[in-house]
Amino acid sequence: MKFVRGLLGVLGFLIGVGLIAWSGSIIQDSRNFLATASTTTGVVTDLRLSSSSRSTTYYPVVRYTAEGAAHTIIGRGGSNPPAYSIGEKVKVIYPPGEPQAGRLNNFMDLWMLPLIPGGLGLVLVLVTLGTLIATRRRRSLNNHLLHTGQRIEAKVTEVAPDTSMQLNGIYPFRIEAQWLDPSVNQMRMFKSDRIWFNPTDYMPAGGHIGVFIDPSNPKKYHVDISFMPKMAT
């Protein structure tokens, strides 16, 4: 299961980097387009309606004349309410020699397309890196507590599925336990790391489980589940 999660993390990171690279390529194409583009004036002749079960969007239909011929384009950026009105004059830019390849000279038509995959890619990369950093920090803390922490025996209160995470339709389990801290007369609650099978049949006798805590900060702890069988990979 660790291998599968690691593979998914690598794939997520690579997809994110790929989306960012693709976005950068489209941005460079737009910059090259703007560097040589010619400008003309067009008129909004219609508003094309695009409907779905959740929304309705209007795209401007623009007619313009360039290099001696009339051309029609549909704006790439839709909105509701419409950003343009019929009869409105707009700026159109096009590559010399390709007047039919015009674009509206606005942010939506020039930059929104590359920003969407770039934004998604950035989110994927940040989430993947954040998960990796958090996992390594957790492992480092667990190793530190195993060597320097104070071991206490906590009473198992529940073995429950963790519905906050799911992989291939399977929920992991967590062992929950409690311990009365005599130094402050407070009940402390603990949760184990995720276990990708039902650990009920492998629980230690007596209903207690070992927990390593940082004596100076009991909120830092590690529930010892080293006695559990390993998940096959």
LINZIRA-V176889 format. One record per residue. N is the residue number from 1. RES is the residue in one small letter. SS is DSSP state (~ for helix, > for strand, _ for the rest). OMEGA is omega in degrees with one decimal (* if undefined). NEAR is the number of other ideal C-beta (glycine too) atoms within 12 Angstrom. Layout:
n=N res=RES ss=SS omega=OMEGA near=NEAR
n=N res=RES ss=SS omega=OMEGA near=NEAR
This chain:
n=1 res=m ss=_ omega=176.4 near=21
n=2 res=k ss=~ omega=179.2 near=20
n=3 res=f ss=~ omega=179.7 near=14
n=4 res=v ss=~ omega=179.4 near=17
n=5 res=r ss=~ omega=178.1 near=25
n=6 res=g ss=~ omega=179.0 near=18
n=7 res=l ss=~ omega=178.1 near=16
n=8 res=l ss=~ omega=178.3 near=22
n=9 res=g ss=~ omega=178.8 near=27
n=10 res=v ss=~ omega=179.4 near=20
n=11 res=l ss=~ omega=178.1 near=16
n=12 res=g ss=~ omega=179.4 near=26
n=13 res=f ss=~ omega=-178.6 near=26
n=14 res=l ss=~ omega=177.3 near=18
n=15 res=i ss=~ omega=178.6 near=23
n=16 res=g ss=~ omega=178.7 near=28
n=17 res=v ss=~ omega=178.6 near=24
n=18 res=g ss=~ omega=178.6 near=20
n=19 res=l ss=~ omega=178.5 near=26
n=20 res=i ss=~ omega=179.0 near=27
n=21 res=a ss=~ omega=178.3 near=20
n=22 res=w ss=~ omega=177.9 near=23
n=23 res=s ss=~ omega=179.0 near=27
n=24 res=g ss=~ omega=178.5 near=20
n=25 res=s ss=~ omega=179.9 near=19
n=26 res=i ss=~ omega=177.7 near=25
n=27 res=i ss=~ omega=178.9 near=23
n=28 res=q ss=~ omega=176.8 near=16
n=29 res=d ss=~ omega=178.7 near=22
n=30 res=s ss=~ omega=178.4 near=27
n=31 res=r ss=~ omega=177.4 near=16
n=32 res=n ss=~ omega=178.6 near=14
n=33 res=f ss=~ omega=-178.7 near=25
n=34 res=l ss=~ omega=-176.2 near=20
n=35 res=a ss=~ omega=-176.0 near=13
n=36 res=t ss=~ omega=-171.4 near=17
n=37 res=a ss=_ omega=171.6 near=28
n=38 res=s ss=> omega=-175.4 near=24
n=39 res=t ss=> omega=173.2 near=21
n=40 res=t ss=> omega=-179.7 near=29
n=41 res=t ss=> omega=177.1 near=21
n=42 res=g ss=> omega=-179.7 near=34
n=43 res=v ss=> omega=176.3 near=26
n=44 res=v ss=> omega=-177.4 near=30
n=45 res=t ss=> omega=-178.2 near=24
n=46 res=d ss=> omega=174.0 near=22
n=47 res=l ss=> omega=-177.3 near=26
n=48 res=r ss=> omega=-176.0 near=23
n=49 res=l ss=> omega=173.8 near=18
n=50 res=s ss=> omega=-174.8 near=20
n=51 res=s ss=> omega=171.6 near=13
n=52 res=s ss=_ omega=-179.0 near=10
n=53 res=s ss=_ omega=-175.4 near=5
n=54 res=r ss=_ omega=-173.4 near=8
n=55 res=s ss=_ omega=173.4 near=12
n=56 res=t ss=> omega=-175.8 near=17
n=57 res=t ss=> omega=179.7 near=23
n=58 res=y ss=> omega=177.7 near=25
n=59 res=y ss=> omega=-179.2 near=27
n=60 res=p ss=> omega=172.2 near=39
n=61 res=v ss=> omega=-171.6 near=27
n=62 res=v ss=> omega=175.8 near=41
n=63 res=r ss=> omega=-178.8 near=26
n=64 res=y ss=> omega=177.9 near=33
n=65 res=t ss=> omega=179.8 near=19
n=66 res=a ss=> omega=179.1 near=29
n=67 res=e ss=_ omega=172.2 near=18
n=68 res=g ss=_ omega=-179.3 near=8
n=69 res=a ss=> omega=178.2 near=15
n=70 res=a ss=> omega=-179.2 near=19
n=71 res=h ss=> omega=178.2 near=25
n=72 res=t ss=> omega=176.4 near=23
n=73 res=i ss=> omega=174.4 near=33
n=74 res=i ss=> omega=-179.8 near=28
n=75 res=g ss=_ omega=-178.8 near=38
n=76 res=r ss=_ omega=-176.8 near=29
n=77 res=g ss=_ omega=176.9 near=29
n=78 res=g ss=_ omega=179.7 near=27
n=79 res=s ss=> omega=174.2 near=23
n=80 res=n ss=_ omega=8.6 near=17
n=81 res=p ss=_ omega=-177.7 near=11
n=82 res=p ss=_ omega=178.5 near=23
n=83 res=a ss=_ omega=-178.6 near=24
n=84 res=y ss=_ omega=175.2 near=31
n=85 res=s ss=_ omega=-180.0 near=16
n=86 res=i ss=_ omega=-176.7 near=18
n=87 res=g ss=_ omega=-178.7 near=16
n=88 res=e ss=_ omega=177.6 near=22
n=89 res=k ss=> omega=-177.4 near=20
n=90 res=v ss=> omega=176.7 near=32
n=91 res=k ss=> omega=177.6 near=25
n=92 res=v ss=> omega=176.8 near=36
n=93 res=i ss=> omega=-177.0 near=31
n=94 res=y ss=> omega=178.0 near=32
n=95 res=p ss=> omega=176.2 near=23
n=96 res=p ss=_ omega=-178.1 near=17
n=97 res=g ss=_ omega=177.6 near=12
n=98 res=e ss=> omega=-175.3 near=19
n=99 res=p ss=> omega=-179.6 near=26
n=100 res=q ss=> omega=-177.3 near=18
n=101 res=a ss=> omega=-177.8 near=21
n=102 res=g ss=> omega=175.1 near=37
n=103 res=r ss=> omega=172.8 near=40
n=104 res=l ss=> omega=-178.0 near=37
n=105 res=n ss=_ omega=177.4 near=30
n=106 res=n ss=_ omega=-175.4 near=22
n=107 res=f ss=~ omega=-176.3 near=18
n=108 res=m ss=~ omega=-175.2 near=24
n=109 res=d ss=~ omega=-175.4 near=34
n=110 res=l ss=~ omega=-169.2 near=28
n=111 res=w ss=~ omega=-175.7 near=25
n=112 res=m ss=~ omega=-179.2 near=24
n=113 res=l ss=~ omega=178.7 near=23
n=114 res=p ss=~ omega=-177.5 near=29
n=115 res=l ss=~ omega=-177.9 near=24
n=116 res=i ss=~ omega=178.2 near=21
n=117 res=p ss=~ omega=178.0 near=25
n=118 res=g ss=~ omega=178.3 near=27
n=119 res=g ss=~ omega=177.8 near=20
n=120 res=l ss=~ omega=178.8 near=22
n=121 res=g ss=~ omega=179.4 near=29
n=122 res=l ss=~ omega=178.1 near=23
n=123 res=v ss=~ omega=179.3 near=20
n=124 res=l ss=~ omega=-179.4 near=27
n=125 res=v ss=~ omega=-178.7 near=27
n=126 res=l ss=~ omega=179.3 near=19
n=127 res=v ss=~ omega=-179.7 near=20
n=128 res=t ss=~ omega=179.2 near=27
n=129 res=l ss=~ omega=179.0 near=20
n=130 res=g ss=~ omega=178.6 near=18
n=131 res=t ss=~ omega=179.3 near=22
n=132 res=l ss=~ omega=-179.9 near=21
n=133 res=i ss=~ omega=-179.9 near=15
n=134 res=a ss=~ omega=179.9 near=15
n=135 res=t ss=~ omega=-179.4 near=20
n=136 res=r ss=~ omega=178.1 near=16
n=137 res=r ss=~ omega=179.7 near=15
n=138 res=r ss=~ omega=178.9 near=21
n=139 res=r ss=~ omega=179.2 near=17
n=140 res=s ss=~ omega=178.5 near=16
n=141 res=l ss=~ omega=179.8 near=24
n=142 res=n ss=~ omega=179.1 near=27
n=143 res=n ss=~ omega=178.9 near=16
n=144 res=h ss=~ omega=-178.7 near=19
n=145 res=l ss=~ omega=178.9 near=30
n=146 res=l ss=~ omega=-177.2 near=23
n=147 res=h ss=~ omega=-173.5 near=14
n=148 res=t ss=~ omega=-175.2 near=17
n=149 res=g ss=_ omega=176.3 near=25
n=150 res=q ss=> omega=179.8 near=23
n=151 res=r ss=> omega=175.1 near=22
n=152 res=i ss=> omega=177.8 near=29
n=153 res=e ss=> omega=-179.2 near=22
n=154 res=a ss=> omega=-179.7 near=33
n=155 res=k ss=> omega=178.3 near=24
n=156 res=v ss=> omega=-179.6 near=31
n=157 res=t ss=> omega=-177.1 near=22
n=158 res=e ss=> omega=167.9 near=22
n=159 res=v ss=> omega=-169.3 near=28
n=160 res=a ss=> omega=174.2 near=22
n=161 res=p ss=> omega=177.2 near=22
n=162 res=d ss=> omega=-175.2 near=22
n=163 res=t ss=> omega=177.6 near=12
n=164 res=s ss=> omega=180.0 near=12
n=165 res=m ss=> omega=179.1 near=21
n=166 res=q ss=> omega=178.7 near=14
n=167 res=l ss=> omega=-177.3 near=20
n=168 res=n ss=_ omega=177.8 near=12
n=169 res=g ss=_ omega=-177.5 near=6
n=170 res=i ss=> omega=174.5 near=20
n=171 res=y ss=> omega=172.7 near=19
n=172 res=p ss=> omega=177.8 near=29
n=173 res=f ss=> omega=172.1 near=29
n=174 res=r ss=> omega=172.6 near=29
n=175 res=i ss=> omega=178.9 near=38
n=176 res=e ss=> omega=-177.0 near=26
n=177 res=a ss=> omega=178.9 near=34
n=178 res=q ss=> omega=-178.0 near=25
n=179 res=w ss=> omega=177.5 near=30
n=180 res=l ss=> omega=179.9 near=17
n=181 res=d ss=> omega=-174.9 near=22
n=182 res=p ss=_ omega=-177.2 near=11
n=183 res=s ss=_ omega=-178.8 near=14
n=184 res=v ss=_ omega=-179.1 near=11
n=185 res=n ss=_ omega=178.0 near=8
n=186 res=q ss=> omega=176.9 near=13
n=187 res=m ss=> omega=179.3 near=16
n=188 res=r ss=> omega=-177.1 near=28
n=189 res=m ss=> omega=-178.2 near=24
n=190 res=f ss=> omega=173.6 near=35
n=191 res=k ss=> omega=179.0 near=29
n=192 res=s ss=_ omega=168.5 near=35
n=193 res=d ss=_ omega=-178.3 near=29
n=194 res=r ss=_ omega=178.4 near=30
n=195 res=i ss=> omega=-171.4 near=34
n=196 res=w ss=_ omega=168.6 near=29
n=197 res=f ss=_ omega=-179.0 near=21
n=198 res=n ss=_ omega=-174.1 near=20
n=199 res=p ss=_ omega=-172.2 near=30
n=200 res=t ss=~ omega=-176.3 near=17
n=201 res=d ss=~ omega=-175.7 near=12
n=202 res=y ss=~ omega=-178.5 near=20
n=203 res=m ss=_ omega=179.1 near=26
n=204 res=p ss=_ omega=178.9 near=24
n=205 res=a ss=_ omega=177.0 near=9
n=206 res=g ss=_ omega=175.2 near=11
n=207 res=g ss=_ omega=177.7 near=17
n=208 res=h ss=> omega=-179.5 near=22
n=209 res=i ss=> omega=-179.4 near=37
n=210 res=g ss=> omega=177.5 near=29
n=211 res=v ss=> omega=176.2 near=36
n=212 res=f ss=> omega=-178.0 near=31
n=213 res=i ss=> omega=171.3 near=32
n=214 res=d ss=> omega=-175.8 near=23
n=215 res=p ss=_ omega=-179.7 near=18
n=216 res=s ss=_ omega=179.5 near=12
n=217 res=n ss=> omega=-176.7 near=15
n=218 res=p ss=> omega=176.0 near=27
n=219 res=k ss=> omega=173.3 near=17
n=220 res=k ss=> omega=-174.7 near=23
n=221 res=y ss=> omega=174.9 near=35
n=222 res=h ss=> omega=177.0 near=35
n=223 res=v ss=> omega=-174.8 near=41
n=224 res=d ss=_ omega=177.0 near=27
n=225 res=i ss=_ omega=-178.2 near=34
n=226 res=s ss=_ omega=-179.6 near=19
n=227 res=f ss=_ omega=-178.6 near=17
n=228 res=m ss=_ omega=173.7 near=25
n=229 res=p ss=_ omega=-179.7 near=14
n=230 res=k ss=_ omega=178.1 near=15
n=231 res=m ss=_ omega=179.4 near=22
n=232 res=a ss=_ omega=178.1 near=10
n=233 res=t ss=_ omega=* near=11
